[in-house]
Amino acid sequence: MKTPKRIEPLIQDGFVDEVIQQLMSGKEASVYVVRCGEEIRCAKAYKEANKRSFRQNTDYTEGRKVKNSRRARAMEKGTRYGRKAQEESWQNAEVDALYRLAAAGVRVPRPYDFHEGVLLMELMIDSNGNAAPRLNDLALTAELSREYHRMLVAQVVRMLCAGIIHGDLSEYNVLVDSTGPVIIDLPQAIDAAANNQACKMLLRDVENLAIYFGQFAPELLATSYGMEIWSLYQSGQLHPESDLTGHFEYIEKTVNIKSILREINDTLKEEEARKLRRTINS
């Protein structure tokens, strides 16, 4: 096929030898199958901000560190240079997350290079050697849904142990290769320790999985893996091999109305006593 403009610099610089086909065009990037020497890989070419529908949100970018103070100020002010720096930061977030997660044993495509706004990574394939389909394109049985759900929850745990939350996890951001689910699309990934929205993001990711797989295995809709995982994480007890139950006990404290009223009355009496002392002293 004709070489896309975004891939041309990679061919010129020797990163890519040939573009074989376009794999997909999504809200934030176009993905191509490419040949790099003897290897067949995947090239993700990010779209420019004004050409993609996924907008950066402060919920995702909160807590991301920018080492260069000039870049940080420009990004905050929204200058032309700042917008360019913000785009680079957004793209680098996925690259950094992929390297960290791959090193932690999370099932993500292995990253190879990032050059001129294009990420070269492993091409995930199915048992027939074709590009792996997205999860939402598969017809699932109840048994397979339970198995894939179990595998993905385990990956969410492993990600959190590596300090990362996907932030946009759904059936559209999961491929299924010859051995099971693979998590993709991570430019919005957040730092679990630095982002105040971490708990909300994790719960939403896990809920999305339960809702999708719950269509085929309804009992999954009644699980509470999200709160169980977050509770273990907060208490420092979460590890990659944590044995989860899918249940979480919400503790509701009984409000003692009489005790509250007594405290209010005592406060009022103390205030009256202070007023009386001020009147006498004056």
Secondary structure, 3 states (H helix, E strand, C coil): CCCCHHHHHHHHCCCCCEEEEEEEECCCEEEEEEEECCEEEEEEEECCHHHCCCCCCHHHHCCCCCCCHHHHHHHHHCCHHHHHHHHHHHHHHHHHHHHHHHHCCCCCCCEEEEECCEEEEECCECCCCCECCEHHHCCCCHHHHHHHHHHHHHHHHHHHHCCEECCCCCHHHEEEECCEEEECCCCCCEECCCCCCHHHHHHHHHHHHHHHHHCCCHHHHHCCHHHHHHHHHHCCCCCCCCCCCCCCCCCCCCCCHHHHHHHHHHHHHHHHHHHHHHHHHC
